[in-house]
Amino acid sequence: MKVLFAGGNGYYPEFHGGVQSSTHHLVTQLRNDGHEATVLAALFGDGVFGMKARVKMKLLGDPAVIDTFPGYPVVRAWFPWEAVPFAVSKLRPDVAVVQCHKSVPLGKALQKAGVPIVIYLRNVEFHELGGDLGELGPAHYIANSEFTARTYKNRFGIDSTIIPPTIDPALYTTSSSRECVTFINPYEEKGFELALQIAQRCPEIPFLFQESWKLSKEHRAEIEAEIAAFGNITLESRTTDMKTVYGRTRILLAPSKWEEAWGRVASEAHCSGIPVLGSTRGGLPEAIGKGGLTLDYDAPADDWARELKRMWSDEPYYARLSADALRFSQRPEMLPEGQFSTFLKVLNKASERPRALLAS
């Protein structure tokens, strides 16, 4: 089977995030299983990589450019939904997995080109869809959590197959020195201000603030200015090897203000027996589960600090939480083989729909 992952977001190396990590893992699984898997994504055009892509596109006069940076073909365009005919002509997909930004225009363009689609619902930001899912007609849906499935069911009346974000344990499992509390993605929606308040109340605990979504120079300068007065916070730049982060982490702090559809970092941390202290927003409680503790985002910062201090200093309590976190990472619904089997069943079902009917 030839599978195209199509989204309006950026992709490696221009953009890193949970969607990109999950997509890369699925692509790898498909290719290892003998299928062809490719990606259609937005071109940002920044840096050396972006400049080369812009020059290549201009010289060839094509609406998109193709590279193999991640080890497989990636089609990049300023507006991916407008580049669907180009991508389909080059890649000839049997089915497309449409996800996140501009899912509706992408889905409509793919259906017009006769390609069956599966919509992978990875967040609950309806404004990012670029339209009403009802405009797509026949489509299959996958949701990354019960929360996500329920939210779309209530809004659009659709049913979804639930498959949590795919995690390759080999990429995250490590022996940790347990030397810091890690907060990933220092953005306001991820709970940056609350994380600062917690760190202020725990001066004896070292905190690592880890960049994930790329910070602009201005944003990074603002963060550095805010943490300058703290003697217990270190800000580190993005990395493609999260083992170097989890290899130092004792507790993962996820005080998200945003309605997380899941909370991939919690599942990554669990692989190494790292418990999570996070908020009750969205699907985050599903991701954390028995592998940590949750508090309401609006709970007093003193409550957050009190719980974090107990997790940090009470060794028997921490040992139990750590064991629970590791055990939770091994639950059946998180096993890659089972997730992939369910994913393939959805793709096969979608690809059986006649192309002529889709294009009509």
C-alpha positions as CSV (number, residue, x, y, z in Angstrom):
1,M,0.0,0.0,0.0
2,K,1.1,3.5,-0.8
3,V,0.3,5.9,2.1
4,L,0.5,9.7,2.0
5,F,0.5,11.7,5.3
6,A,-0.9,15.1,4.5
7,G,-0.9,18.1,6.8
8,G,-0.7,21.9,6.7
9,N,2.0,22.0,9.4
10,G,5.7,22.0,8.8
11,Y,7.8,18.8,9.0
12,Y,11.4,17.8,9.9
13,P,13.8,19.6,9.9
14,E,11.8,22.8,9.8
15,F,9.3,21.9,12.5
16,H,9.4,19.5,15.4
17,G,6.5,18.5,17.7
18,G,4.3,15.6,18.8
19,V,2.5,15.3,15.5
20,Q,5.8,15.1,13.6
21,S,7.2,12.5,16.0
22,S,4.1,10.3,15.8
23,T,4.0,10.7,12.0
24,H,7.6,9.7,11.6
25,H,7.0,6.6,13.8
26,L,4.0,5.5,11.7
27,V,6.0,6.1,8.4
28,T,8.8,4.0,9.8
29,Q,6.5,1.2,10.8
30,L,4.8,1.2,7.4
31,R,8.1,1.1,5.5
32,N,9.4,-1.6,7.7
33,D,6.2,-3.6,7.0
34,G,6.8,-3.3,3.2
35,H,4.5,-0.4,2.4
36,E,5.5,2.9,0.8
37,A,4.9,6.0,3.1
38,T,5.5,9.6,2.2
39,V,4.6,13.1,3.6
40,L,3.0,16.3,2.2
41,A,3.7,19.3,4.5
42,A,4.1,23.0,4.6
43,L,7.3,24.7,3.5
44,F,8.5,27.4,5.9
45,G,11.5,28.4,3.8
46,D,13.7,29.4,6.7
47,G,17.4,28.7,7.2
48,V,19.7,26.9,4.8
49,F,17.3,24.0,4.3
50,G,14.5,26.4,3.4
51,M,16.6,28.5,1.1
52,K,17.7,25.4,-0.9
53,A,14.0,24.3,-1.2
54,R,13.0,27.8,-2.4
55,V,15.7,27.9,-5.0
56,K,14.9,24.4,-6.2
57,M,11.2,25.2,-6.5
58,K,11.9,28.3,-8.4
59,L,14.3,26.7,-10.8
60,L,12.0,23.8,-11.6
61,G,8.9,25.9,-11.7
62,D,6.9,23.3,-9.7
63,P,4.2,24.1,-7.1
64,A,6.1,22.0,-4.6
65,V,9.6,20.5,-3.9
66,I,10.5,17.0,-2.9
67,D,13.3,16.0,-0.6
68,T,14.2,12.9,1.4
69,F,15.6,14.6,4.5
70,P,14.0,12.2,7.1
71,G,14.9,9.1,5.0
72,Y,11.7,9.1,2.8
73,P,10.1,11.4,0.3
74,V,8.6,14.6,1.7
75,V,6.7,17.0,-0.6
76,R,6.7,20.6,0.7
77,A,4.7,23.5,-0.6
78,W,3.7,27.0,0.7
79,F,0.1,25.8,0.6
80,P,0.0,22.0,0.7
81,W,-3.7,21.8,-0.2
82,E,-2.9,23.5,-3.5
83,A,0.0,21.1,-4.2
84,V,-2.2,18.0,-3.8
85,P,-2.4,17.3,-7.6
86,F,1.4,17.6,-7.9
87,A,1.9,15.2,-4.9
88,V,-0.7,12.7,-6.1
89,S,0.9,12.6,-9.6
90,K,4.4,12.0,-8.2
91,L,3.5,9.6,-5.4
92,R,0.3,7.8,-6.5
93,P,-1.0,7.1,-3.0
94,D,-3.6,4.5,-2.4
95,V,-4.8,6.3,0.7
96,A,-4.0,9.5,2.5
97,V,-3.9,10.3,6.2
98,V,-4.9,13.9,6.7
99,Q,-4.1,15.6,10.0
100,C,-4.3,18.9,11.8
101,H,-3.9,22.2,10.0
102,K,-6.2,22.7,7.0
103,S,-7.5,19.2,7.1
104,V,-10.7,20.1,5.3
105,P,-9.1,21.7,2.2
106,L,-6.5,19.0,2.1
107,G,-9.2,16.3,2.4
108,K,-11.4,17.8,-0.3
109,A,-8.4,18.2,-2.7
110,L,-7.4,14.6,-2.1
111,Q,-10.9,13.3,-2.6
112,K,-11.2,15.3,-5.8
113,A,-8.0,13.6,-7.0
114,G,-9.6,10.2,-6.3
115,V,-7.6,9.4,-3.1
116,P,-9.5,7.9,-0.2
117,I,-8.8,9.7,3.1
118,V,-8.4,8.9,6.8
119,I,-8.7,12.0,9.0
120,Y,-6.4,11.7,12.1
121,L,-7.7,13.9,14.8
122,R,-4.8,15.0,16.9
123,N,-6.1,18.2,18.5
124,V,-9.3,20.0,19.3
125,E,-8.5,23.3,17.6
126,F,-11.5,23.4,15.3
127,H,-10.4,26.7,13.7
128,E,-7.3,24.9,12.3
129,L,-9.5,22.6,10.3
130,G,-10.0,25.2,7.6
131,G,-13.7,24.3,7.3
132,D,-16.4,21.9,8.4
133,L,-15.6,18.2,8.5
134,G,-19.1,17.6,7.1
135,E,-17.9,19.0,3.8
136,L,-15.7,15.9,3.3
137,G,-18.5,13.4,2.9
138,P,-17.2,9.8,3.2
139,A,-14.1,9.6,5.4
140,H,-12.7,7.4,8.1
141,Y,-11.6,9.0,11.4
142,I,-8.9,8.2,14.0
143,A,-8.7,10.1,17.3
144,N,-5.7,10.1,19.6
145,S,-7.7,9.9,22.8
146,E,-11.2,9.3,24.2
147,F,-11.3,13.0,24.9
148,T,-10.6,13.9,21.3
149,A,-13.1,11.4,20.0
150,R,-15.8,12.6,22.4
151,T,-15.2,16.3,21.5
152,Y,-15.5,15.7,17.7
153,K,-18.5,13.4,18.2
154,N,-20.3,16.2,20.1
155,R,-19.3,18.8,17.5
156,F,-19.6,17.0,14.2
157,G,-21.5,13.8,15.0
158,I,-18.6,11.6,13.8
159,D,-17.3,8.3,15.2
160,S,-13.6,7.6,15.5
161,T,-11.3,4.7,16.0
162,I,-9.1,5.6,19.1
163,I,-5.4,5.1,18.7
164,P,-3.1,6.9,21.2
165,P,0.0,8.6,19.8
166,T,2.5,6.0,18.6
167,I,5.6,5.9,20.8
168,D,8.7,3.9,19.9
169,P,10.0,3.0,23.4
170,A,13.5,2.5,22.0
171,L,13.8,6.3,21.3
172,Y,12.9,7.3,24.9
173,T,13.8,4.5,27.3
174,T,16.9,5.4,29.2
175,S,18.5,5.1,32.6
176,S,18.0,8.5,34.3
177,S,20.2,10.2,36.7
178,R,17.0,11.7,38.2
179,E,18.6,15.1,38.7
180,C,16.0,17.6,37.7
181,V,12.3,18.4,37.1
182,T,11.7,18.8,33.3
183,F,9.2,21.2,31.7
184,I,9.0,20.7,28.0
185,N,7.8,23.5,25.6
186,P,8.1,26.8,27.5
187,Y,5.0,28.4,26.0
188,E,2.1,30.1,27.7
189,E,-0.4,27.5,26.6
190,K,1.8,24.8,28.0
191,G,1.8,26.4,31.4
192,F,4.9,28.5,31.4
193,E,3.7,31.0,33.9
194,L,2.5,28.3,36.3
195,A,5.8,26.4,35.9
196,L,7.6,29.6,36.9
197,Q,5.5,30.0,40.0
198,I,6.2,26.4,41.0
199,A,9.9,26.8,40.5
200,Q,9.9,29.9,42.6
201,R,8.3,27.9,45.5
202,C,10.8,25.1,45.1
203,P,14.3,26.8,45.1
204,E,16.0,23.6,46.3
205,I,14.9,21.7,43.1
206,P,16.7,22.2,39.8
207,F,14.4,22.7,36.8
208,L,15.1,22.1,33.1
209,F,13.0,24.1,30.7
210,Q,13.4,22.3,27.4
211,E,12.6,23.9,24.0
212,S,10.4,21.8,21.7
213,W,8.5,24.1,19.4
214,K,11.1,26.4,18.0
215,L,11.4,29.7,19.9
216,S,11.9,32.9,18.0
217,K,14.9,35.0,19.1
218,E,12.5,37.5,20.6
219,H,10.5,34.8,22.5
220,R,13.7,33.1,23.8
221,A,15.0,36.5,25.0
222,E,11.8,37.1,26.9
223,I,12.1,33.7,28.6
224,E,15.7,34.2,29.4
225,A,14.8,37.5,31.0
226,E,12.1,36.0,33.1
227,I,14.2,33.1,34.4
228,A,17.3,35.3,35.0
229,A,16.4,35.8,38.6
230,F,16.0,32.1,39.2
231,G,19.0,30.1,40.4
232,N,17.3,26.8,39.8
233,I,16.1,27.0,36.1
234,T,18.1,26.1,33.0
235,L,16.8,26.7,29.5
236,E,18.0,24.3,26.8
237,S,17.6,24.3,23.1
238,R,15.8,21.8,21.0
239,T,17.3,18.3,20.5
240,T,16.4,15.4,18.2
241,D,17.6,13.0,20.9
242,M,15.1,13.1,23.8
243,K,17.1,10.5,25.7
244,T,19.5,13.3,26.6
245,V,16.5,15.1,28.3
246,Y,14.8,12.1,29.9
247,G,18.2,10.8,31.0
248,R,18.4,13.6,33.6
249,T,14.7,13.8,34.5
250,R,13.3,12.7,37.8
251,I,9.8,14.2,37.3
252,L,8.1,15.5,34.2
253,L,6.1,18.7,34.9
254,A,3.2,19.2,32.5
255,P,1.0,22.1,33.9
256,S,-0.8,22.6,30.6
257,K,-3.2,25.5,30.3
258,W,-4.3,24.2,26.8
259,E,-6.8,21.5,26.2
260,E,-4.3,18.9,25.3
261,A,-5.7,16.2,23.0
262,W,-3.3,13.7,24.6
263,G,0.0,14.7,26.1
264,R,2.7,12.8,24.2
265,V,5.6,13.9,26.5
266,A,3.9,12.1,29.4
267,S,3.9,8.8,27.4
268,E,7.5,9.4,26.4
269,A,8.6,9.9,30.0
270,H,6.7,6.9,31.3
271,C,9.0,4.7,29.1
272,S,11.8,5.4,31.5
273,G,9.7,5.1,34.7
274,I,9.5,8.9,35.0
275,P,6.3,10.0,36.8
276,V,4.4,13.1,35.6
277,L,2.8,15.9,37.5
278,G,0.3,17.5,35.1
279,S,-2.9,19.4,34.7
280,T,-6.4,18.0,34.2
281,R,-6.8,19.8,30.9
282,G,-8.2,17.9,27.9
283,G,-6.8,14.4,27.3
284,L,-3.8,14.9,29.5
285,P,-5.3,12.9,32.4
286,E,-5.7,9.9,30.0
287,A,-2.0,10.2,29.0
288,I,-0.8,10.5,32.6
289,G,-3.2,8.0,34.1
290,K,-1.6,5.8,36.8
291,G,1.8,7.1,35.7
292,G,1.7,10.2,37.8
293,L,-0.7,12.8,39.4
294,T,-2.9,15.5,38.1
295,L,-4.1,18.8,39.5
296,D,-6.5,21.4,38.2
297,Y,-4.5,24.1,36.3
298,D,-6.2,26.7,38.4
299,A,-5.3,25.1,41.7
300,P,-3.1,27.3,43.9
301,A,0.6,27.2,42.9
302,D,1.3,26.3,46.5
303,D,-0.6,23.0,46.0
304,W,1.4,22.3,42.9
305,A,4.7,23.0,44.7
306,R,3.6,20.9,47.7
307,E,2.9,17.9,45.6
308,L,6.1,18.3,43.5
309,K,8.2,18.5,46.7
310,R,6.7,15.3,48.0
311,M,7.4,13.5,44.7
312,W,11.0,14.9,44.8
313,S,11.9,14.1,48.4
314,D,9.8,11.2,49.5
315,E,11.8,8.2,48.2
316,P,9.3,5.4,48.9
317,Y,6.5,7.5,47.4
318,Y,8.6,8.3,44.4
319,A,9.7,4.7,43.9
320,R,6.0,3.6,43.8
321,L,5.1,6.4,41.3
322,S,8.1,5.5,39.1
323,A,7.1,1.8,39.0
324,D,3.6,2.8,38.2
325,A,4.8,5.0,35.4
326,L,6.8,2.2,33.8
327,R,4.0,-0.2,34.2
328,F,1.5,2.2,32.6
329,S,3.8,2.6,29.6
330,Q,3.4,-1.1,28.9
331,R,-0.4,-1.3,28.9
332,P,-1.9,-3.0,25.9
333,E,-3.2,0.1,24.1
334,M,0.3,1.7,24.1
335,L,2.0,-1.3,22.5
336,P,3.3,-0.3,19.0
337,E,2.4,-3.6,17.4
338,G,-1.3,-3.4,18.5
339,Q,-1.6,0.2,17.5
340,F,-0.1,-0.4,14.1
341,S,-2.4,-3.3,13.5
342,T,-5.4,-1.2,14.3
343,F,-4.1,1.6,12.1
344,L,-3.6,-0.7,9.1
345,K,-7.1,-2.0,9.5
346,V,-8.5,1.5,9.2
347,L,-6.3,2.3,6.1
348,N,-7.3,-0.9,4.4
349,K,-11.0,-0.2,5.0
350,A,-10.6,3.3,3.7
351,S,-8.6,2.3,0.6
352,E,-11.3,-0.2,-0.5
353,R,-13.6,2.7,-1.4
354,P,-13.7,3.1,-5.3
355,R,-11.6,6.0,-6.5
356,A,-14.2,6.9,-9.2
357,L,-16.8,7.4,-6.5
358,L,-14.6,9.7,-4.5
359,A,-13.7,11.8,-7.5
360,S,-17.3,12.2,-8.7
